[in-house]
Amino acid sequence: AHLCTFGTASHRAYFPPVRVRCASEMETVKPENDAAEPPPEEVFTFPEMREAVERAGEEAMEDILAGRVYTADKAAKWAQQIGEATVESLRTMNGNFKWVASCTLLQRVGAGVHLSSSSYWDAKRDGSAVLRWENETIMCILLVFAISL
């Protein structure tokens, strides 16, 4: 029998494909590993979501900034689009958190930049991620905060 990939594209973003034997009729198939991670909508702590958060932010930055040259009059719009795309992706993925994204775009001219954030939250359930994307003319820094409900 040949092998087929099981799962949708959205599932593959969070879990590696599960290989199952194809059959002419539908059959119930369990993942090979019984200790598989729960689906994202069943996750209630940020450490379990960190990789998905990083993927969502990286995809938003790449989708919006790839191939672009820094333009001051478009930077604010791009930053807003990145933040909105990241929050929307995470919100639809997991409604167990309040999501906040802060995006900073800089023209790469050799200047330094320092960012800081402080929070008071449940360190076991809440969290944040800092992501950076660059090309020859743009530096993007995306801060994503997850506050559990």
Disulfide bonds with the S-S distance in Angstrom:
Cys4-Cys22 1.59
